[in-house]
């Protein structure tokens, strides 16, 4: 089950990127209540997201409203791009890899964590301490531009290269746990490729947010490897097609329901 914070980040990415409306606490409670998250847990999640710089608080009389910060908007834009793009394979000439290396002091622990998460979203895996690899030729401009204010770019070196050894599969197995990922994909199919997915979820809005968030968690850990380096019967494409089908079935009603959440929030 995804965390309440990850579901709210999905909500911000799907419905709040363009207008970024302030939403009353009751709106967050309404949304998470659809996936059976308690009011207390929702209030705690909103507080923590505010402390982490993902939400900013506004007061209108006695009512508290919260909207996404620029940090959060940058995060969800990237998440949405990866979630809804058409390709899951590597880009660039066949056999080329991107190598990225960095070393950051403990005083930049938060920046290091942010960079690692962003690299994982871009399909990179940790080969060894400070060295990340990804198949294909990656343009890292967006990644580093978002981290410019932190000075991270001055501590990062990146290259494109071809392996000079034959055991590429060994390198891949040391970087990514593909057997574990296969099991997680099969679990996704077991939960969603059924006559009534997410039976405990109230409506299309809750189902769509839960679906997107669950799929997103898989994508964040999935390398964009060439087919030749993937296990037989790799289930990622089946899961992708299932995700697209279910999302298409939920999306319109989910948007209408969220519009109702915003309308009620504005009346508070």
NURO-866255 format. One record per atom (N, C-alpha, C): x, y, z; residue in one letter. Coordinates in steps of 0.2 Angstrom, whole numbers, plus 2048, in hexadecimal, padded with zeros to 3 digits. Atoms other than C-alpha are relative to their C-alpha. Example, Ala and Ser with C-alpha at 12.3 -4.5 7.8 and 13.67 -1.06 7.14 Angstrom:
<vextors>
8047FA800a/83E7EA827a/804806800a/7FC7FA7FFs/8447FB824s/7FC805803s/
</vextors>
This chain:
<vextors>
8047FA800x/800800800x/804806800x/7FC7FA800x/8088117FBx/7FE804806x/8017FB7FAx/80A81E809x/7FC8057FEx/8047FA801x/7FE82C80Bx/8038067FCx/7FD7FB803x/80B838806x/8017FF7F9x/7FF802807x/80F82F7F6x/7F98017FCx/807800803x/7FC82F7F2x/7FF8087FFx/8017F9801x/7FB8427F5x/8058037FBx/7FC7FE805x/80A8457EAx/7FD7FE7F9x/803802806x/80183C7DCx/7FA8057FFx/8057FB801x/7F28477DFx/8028077FEx/7FD7F9802x/7FC8577DEx/8027FF7F8x/7FE801807x/8048507CEx/7FA8007FBx/806801804x/7F384B7C6x/7FC8067FFx/8067FB800x/7E885A7CBx/803807802x/7FF7F97FDx/7F28697D2x/8068037FCx/7FA7FD803x/80186C7C6x/7FF8067FDx/8027FA804x/7F98797BBx/7FE806805x/8037FB7FCx/7EF8837C8x/803800807x/7FD8017F9x/7F787D7D8x/7FB803805x/8057FD7FCx/7E78817E2x/8017FF807x/7FF8017F9x/7E88837F5x/7FA7FB802x/8058057FEx/7DE8747FDx/7FF800807x/8018017F9x/7D687480Ex/8027FA802x/7FF8067FDx/7DB86781Ax/7FB7FB7FFx/806805801x/7CA85F818x/8007FD7F9x/7FF803807x/7CE85D805x/8057FA800x/7FB806800x/7DD852809x/7FD7FA804x/8038057FCx/7D3849816x/7FB7FC7FBx/804803805x/7C6846808x/8037FB7FCx/7FD804805x/7D283F7FCx/8037FA803x/7FD8067FDx/7DC833807x/7FA7FC803x/8068047FDx/7CB82E80Fx/7FE7FB7FBx/803804806x/7C78267FEx/8047F9800x/7FC806800x/7D5819801x/8017FE807x/8018027F9x/7D1817813x/806802805x/7FB7FD7FCx/7DE82281Bx/7FD804805x/8047FD7FAx/7D882982Cx/8028087FFx/7FF7F97FFx/7D683C82Fx/806802804x/7FA7FF7FCx/7E483B83Cx/8067FF7FCx/7FA802804x/7F0833830x/8018057FAx/7FF7FB806x/7EC840822x/802806803x/7FD7FA7FDx/7EF84F82Ex/8077FF801x/7F98017FFx/7FF847833x/8048017FAx/7FD800806x/804845821x/8018077FDx/8007F9802x/80085781Cx/805804804x/7FB7FD7FCx/80A85D82Bx/8077FE7FEx/7F9802802x/819853826x/8028027F9x/7FE7FD807x/818858814x/802807800x/7FE7F97FFx/81886A819x/807801803x/7F98007FDx/827867824x/8067FE7FBx/7FB802805x/83085F816x/8018057FAx/8007FB806x/82D86E80Ax/7FC7FE7FAx/804802806x/8208657FFx/7FA804800x/8067FC7FFx/81186F805x/801806803x/8007FA7FDx/80F88180Ax/7F9802803x/8067FF7FDx/802886816x/7FE808800x/8037F9801x/7F6895814x/7FA800805x/8058007FBx/7E989B821x/7FA8057FDx/8057FC801x/7D88A281Dx/7FB800805x/8048017FAx/7CF8A682Dx/8037FB804x/7FE8067FCx/7CF896837x/8027FA7FCx/7FE806804x/7D288B828x/8078007FDx/7F9801803x/7E3884823x/7FF7FD7F9x/800802807x/7E6882810x/8077FE7FFx/7F9802801x/7F5879809x/8007FF7F8x/7FF801807x/7FC87A7F7x/8077FD7FFx/7FA803801x/80B8727EFx/8068057FFx/7FB7FB801x/81C87B7F0x/8037FE7F9x/7FD801806x/82787D7E1x/8047F9800x/7FC8067FFx/83286E7E7x/7FB7FA7FEx/804805801x/8238637E7x/7FD8007F9x/8027FF807x/81D8697D6x/8057FD7FBx/7FB803804x/82E8657CFx/8007F8800x/8008087FFx/82D8537D6x/7FB7FD7FCx/806804803x/81C84F7D0x/8008017F8x/7FF7FF807x/81F8567BFx/8047FA7FDx/7FB805802x/82E84A7BDx/7FC7F9801x/8048067FFx/82383C7C4x/7FB7FE7FBx/805801805x/81583F7B8x/8037FE7F9x/7FD801807x/8218407A9x/8027F8800x/7FE807800x/82882F7AEx/7FA7FB800x/806804800x/8178277B2x/7FD7FF7FAx/805800806x/80E82C7A2x/8048007FAx/7FD800807x/81C82B795x/7FF7FA7FDx/801805804x/81B81F787x/8057FA800x/7FA804801x/82C817788x/8027FD807x/7FD8037FAx/83380B795x/8077FE7FFx/7FA802802x/84380778Cx/805805800x/7FB7FB800x/85480F78Bx/8008057FAx/7FF7FC806x/85881E780x/8078017FEx/7F97FF802x/867821775x/8027FA7FCx/7FE806804x/87281576Bx/8007FA804x/8008067FDx/87280376Fx/8067FE804x/7FA8017FCx/87E7FE77Dx/803805804x/7FD7FA7FDx/88280F783x/7FD801807x/8027FF7F9x/880813796x/802807802x/7FE7FA7FDx/8808227A0x/8037FF807x/7FC8017F9x/88C8237B0x/800806803x/8007FA7FCx/88A82F7BDx/8037FF807x/7FC8017FAx/8958327CCx/7FF806804x/8007FB7FCx/89483D7DBx/8027FF807x/7FE8017F9x/89A8407EDx/7FE806803x/8037FA7FDx/89184B7F9x/8017FF808x/7FF8007F9x/89584F80Bx/7F97FF804x/8068017FBx/88984B81Ax/7FC807801x/8037F9800x/88585E81Ax/7FA8007FBx/805800806x/87B85B80Ax/7FC7F97FFx/804807800x/87284B80Fx/7F98017FDx/8077FF803x/86185280Ax/8018007F8x/7FF7FF807x/8688577F9x/8027F97FDx/7FE806802x/8708467F7x/7FA7FB7FFx/806804800x/86083D7FBx/7FB8027FAx/8047FE806x/8568487EEx/8037FE7F9x/7FD802806x/8638447E1x/7FF7F97FEx/801807801x/8628327E4x/7F97FE7FEx/807802802x/84F8317E3x/7FF8027F9x/8017FE806x/85083B7D3x/8037FC7FBx/7FC804804x/85D8307CBx/7FC7F97FFx/804807800x/8528207D0x/7FA8017FBx/8057FE804x/8448297C7x/8028007F8x/7FD800807x/84F82B7B7x/8027F97FEx/7FE807802x/8528187B7x/8077FE802x/7FA8017FEx/8638197BFx/8007FB806x/7FF8057FAx/86A80B7CBx/807801803x/7F97FF7FCx/87880C7D8x/8047FA7FFx/7FC805802x/8868027D1x/8057FE806x/7FC8007FAx/8918067E0x/800807803x/8017FA7FCx/8938147EDx/8028067FBx/7FE7F9804x/8928257E3x/8007FF7F9x/800802807x/89081C7D2x/7FA7FD7FEx/806802803x/88081B7C9x/8007FF7F9x/800802807x/87C8137B8x/7F98007FEx/806801803x/86E8137ACx/8017FE7F9x/7FF802807x/86C80B79Bx/7FD8067FCx/8027FB804x/86B81878Dx/804806801x/7FD7F9800x/87082A78Ax/7FC805803x/8057FC7FCx/868834798x/8028087FFx/7FF7F97FFx/866847797x/7FF802807x/8017FF7F9x/86984C7A9x/7FF808801x/8017F87FFx/86685F7A6x/7FA801805x/8057FE7FBx/85585F7AFx/8017FE807x/7FE8027FAx/85B8557BDx/805805804x/7FB7FC7FDx/86A8607C1x/7FD807800x/8037F9800x/8608707BDx/7FC801806x/8047FF7FAx/85486D7CBx/804800806x/7FC8007FAx/86286A7D7x/805806800x/7FB7FA800x/86C87A7D2x/801804806x/7FF7FC7FAx/8688847E1x/8037FD806x/7FD8047FBx/86F8767ECx/8087FF7FFx/7F9801802x/8808767E3x/8027F97FFx/7FF807801x/87E8647E0x/8047FF7F9x/7FD801807x/8838667CDx/808800800x/7F9800800x/89586A7D2x/8037FA803x/7FD8067FEx/8978597DAx/7FE7FA7FCx/803805804x/89084F7CCx/8047FF7FAx/7FD801807x/89A8477BDx/7FC7FB7FDx/804805804x/89083E7AFx/8047FF7FAx/7FD802806x/8968347A0x/7FC7FC7FCx/803805804x/88F82A792x/8067FB7FEx/7FB804801x/89981A78Fx/7FD7F97FEx/802807802x/899808788x/8047FB805x/7FC8057FCx/89E7F9794x/8057FD7FCx/7FA803804x/8AF7F3790x/8017F8803x/8008077FDx/8AB7E1797x/7FA7FD7FDx/806804803x/89F7D3792x/7FA7FF805x/8058027FBx/8967D07A2x/7FB806802x/8057FA7FEx/8897DE7A1x/7FA7FD804x/8058027FBx/87C7D37A9x/8027FF807x/7FD8007F9x/8877D17B8x/800807803x/8007F97FEx/8887E47B9x/7F9801802x/8077FE7FFx/8757E57B8x/7FE7FC806x/8038037FAx/8727D87C5x/803802807x/7FD7FD7FAx/87E7E17D1x/7FC807802x/8037F9800x/8747F17CEx/7F9800802x/807801800x/8627EB7CDx/7FE7F9802x/8038077FEx/8587DD7D6x/7FA7FF7FCx/806801805x/84E7D87C7x/7FB7FB802x/8058057FEx/8477C87CFx/7FB803805x/8047FD7FBx/8407D37DDx/7FB8047FDx/8047FC803x/8397DF7D1x/7FB7FC7FCx/805804803x/8317D17C7x/7FA7FE805x/8058017FBx/8287CC7D7x/7FB805801x/8047FA7FEx/8227DD7DAx/7FB8027FAx/8047FF806x/81B7DF7C8x/7FA7FA800x/8058057FFx/8127CE7CBx/7FB802805x/8047FE7FBx/80B7D57DBx/7FB8057FDx/8047FB803x/8057E47D1x/7FA7FD7FCx/805803804x/7FC7D97C5x/7FB7FC804x/8058037FCx/7F47CF7D3x/7FB804803x/8047FC7FDx/7ED7DE7DBx/7FB8047FBx/8047FC804x/7E77E77CCx/7FD7FD7FAx/803803806x/7E47DB7BEx/7FB7FB802x/8068047FDx/7D47D47C6x/7F98047FFx/8077FD802x/7C17D77C3x/7FF807804x/8027FA7FCx/7C07E47D2x/807802803x/7FA7FE7FDx/7D17EC7D5x/7FE805806x/8017FC7FAx/7D37F57E6x/7F9800803x/8078017FEx/7C37EF7EDx/7FE805806x/8017FC7FBx/7C57F97FDx/8008087FFx/7FF7F9802x/7C780A7F4x/7F98027FEx/8077FD800x/7B78157F4x/7FE8017F8x/8027FE806x/7B781B7E2x/8068017FBx/7FB800806x/7C081F7D1x/806805802x/7FB7FB7FEx/7CA82E7D9x/8057FC804x/7FC8037FBx/7D18237E7x/8047FA7FCx/7FD806804x/7D48147DBx/8068037FBx/7FB7FD805x/7DD81F7CEx/806802804x/7FB7FE7FCx/7E88277DBx/8047FA803x/7FC8067FDx/7ED8167E3x/8037FD7FAx/7FD803806x/7F080F7D1x/8068037FEx/7FA7FC802x/7FB81D7CCx/8067FF805x/7FB8007FBx/80581D7DCx/8037F9800x/7FD807800x/80780A7DCx/8047FF7FAx/7FC801806x/80D80A7CAx/806804800x/7FA7FB7FFx/8198197CEx/8057FD804x/7FB8037FBx/82180F7DCx/8047FB7FCx/7FD805804x/8258017D0x/8058047FBx/7FC7FD805x/82C80D7C2x/806803803x/7FB7FD7FCx/8378167CFx/8067FB801x/7FB8057FFx/8418067D1x/8027FC7FAx/800804806x/8407FF7BFx/8058037FBx/7FC7FE805x/84F8017B4x/7FE8007F9x/803800807x/84C8057A1x/8057FC7FCx/7FB804803x/8577F679Cx/7FD7FE7F9x/802803806x/8577EF78Ax/7FD7F9801x/8038067FFx/84D7E0788x/8047FA801x/7FB8057FFx/85C7D5786x/8037FF807x/7FD8017F9x/8617D8798x/7FA7FF805x/8058017FCx/8507D579Fx/7FE7F9801x/8028077FFx/8497C47A7x/7FB7FE7FAx/806803804x/83E7B979Cx/7FA802803x/8077FE7FEx/82C7BE79Dx/800806805x/8007FA7FCx/8307CF7A5x/7F9803800x/8077FE800x/81F7D57AAx/7FF808800x/8017F9800x/8227E87A9x/7FB8027FBx/8047FE806x/8197EA798x/7F97FE802x/8068027FEx/80A7E079Ex/7FD805806x/8027FC7FAx/8097EB7AEx/7FE8077FDx/8017F9803x/80B7FB7A3x/7F98007FCx/806800804x/7FC7F6798x/7FA800805x/8068007FBx/7F17F27A7x/800807803x/8007F97FDx/7F68037AFx/7FC8057FCx/8037FC804x/7F180C7A0x/7F87FF7FFx/808802801x/7E080379Ex/7FC802806x/8047FF7FAx/7DB8057B0x/800808801x/8007F8800x/7E18187B0x/7FB8037FCx/8047FE804x/7D781B7A1x/7F97FF802x/8078027FDx/7C78137A9x/7FF805806x/8027FC7FAx/7C981E7B9x/8018077FFx/7FE7FA800x/7D082E7B3x/7FA806800x/8057FB800x/7C18387AEx/7FB801806x/8048007FAx/7B68347BDx/804802805x/7FC7FD7FBx/7C58377C8x/801807800x/8007F9801x/7C78487C1x/7FA804802x/8067FD7FEx/7B584C7C4x/7FF800808x/8008017F9x/7B68467D6x/805805803x/7FC7FC7FDx/7C58507D9x/7FE807800x/8037F9800x/7BD8607D3x/7FB801805x/8047FF7FAx/7B085D7E0x/803801806x/7FC7FF7FAx/7BD85B7EDx/802808801x/7FE7F9800x/7C486C7E8x/7FA805801x/8067FC7FEx/7B28747E8x/7FF800807x/8018007F9x/7AF86E7F9x/805804804x/7FA7FD7FCx/7C08747FFx/7FF808800x/8017F9801x/7BD8857F8x/7FA803804x/8067FD7FCx/7AD887803x/802800807x/7FE8017F9x/7B6883813x/802807803x/
</vextors>
